[in-house]
């Protein structure tokens, strides 16, 4: 599909409408824009919300439903109509298709049938629509331990992506207890992640952007809750719906994960296109990196998304070499970020991102180059230097002593 699909539904039957909503809310490729319980009002709802797809449940009154499908096909040709019915009568199916329906699904709906129908509609719309449209890309930034620079990287990565006028980017701070992305951007937000998560079913695209804080770089920020007691109010299910709406609104999302790898963090990684695992060239960081990779390999598809980012290259002469680190982790290093404590510290303390604080600095240029690669998805096939079989090298490495060498 070219992007997240925006849907509206009409079904006078509360039970089947709720079942359909439940199915849709579990799919991150769609966003439920509006729902309606009366056929008479649905054309106006579609006209006001301009969805990609209108779903019409026919069982309550097939004649009214067919008339509605025909009206929608004439008045809103850019909205594809998908109809559902408990009847599999060939005459009814033919009538629905002649009225303008693009897909006909029999109830009770099967998730795989619904997903396939939405995929077909999305593919057709992608072929007929703007050729420049693209998927929303989600980049999760995780750390091998605390203090390795995940927030610094996430904030500046987001700003670098947002600096391209072709992009719309948002940063979500998922360190729900101690996150400080707002400090890095010197902002005082009016709303936080808990506000959006608790009201996600009532938000539309306009209200969502008003709930986020926009930085001068163009990056939108959704910060962590203000009160510690509010952390428990954010569930993994609510966060999944938040991501769905954000993907339908922004071309790029950057998710700054916590170090607890909570259920919310796991949802973030599952929905991400790339997971940047930030580490450093010291033994504790490399040990944790291997432990995390072992855990990620137990989750289908997760390890394939992980890209190792080594931060603070050149911090001191006793750092483990990049070659030794890659052999230890069992993967190639995706990106190296040079150590520049003075520039980064100044940027953080002033609440000014690197692009504004030190645009010509080596560290700024390095992060900007990484942002360009990640923003286009060119990094999707980053190479793997060994996978599971290489993880055992760490234990041999420890057994032989802690060799150190200069960074290569």
BELQUI-V187142 format. One record per run of one state. SS is the DSSP state (H for helix, E for strand, - for the rest). FROM is the first residue (numbers start at 0). TO is the last residue. If there is no record, write none. Layout:
# BELQUI-V187142
ss = [SS/SS]
from = [FROM/FROM]
to = [TO/TO]
This chain:
# BELQUI-V187142
ss = [-/E/-/H/-/E/-/H/-/E/-/H/-/E/-/H/-/E/-/H/-/E/-/H/-/E/-/H/-/H/-/H/-/H/-/E/-/E/-/H/-/H/-/E/-/H/-/E/-/H/-/H/E/-/H/-/E/-/H/-/H/-/H/-/H/-/H/-/H/-]
from = [0/4/10/13/25/29/36/38/49/52/57/61/75/79/85/89/99/102/106/110/128/136/143/149/162/168/173/180/184/192/198/199/202/204/211/212/214/219/222/227/233/235/249/251/256/262/271/273/279/282/296/302/305/313/321/329/332/338/340/350/353/357/361/376/377/381/386/390/392/399]
to = [3/9/12/24/28/35/37/48/51/56/60/74/78/84/88/98/101/105/109/127/135/142/148/161/167/172/179/183/191/197/198/201/203/210/211/213/218/221/226/232/234/248/250/255/261/270/272/278/281/295/301/304/312/320/328/331/337/339/349/352/356/360/375/376/380/385/389/391/398/407]
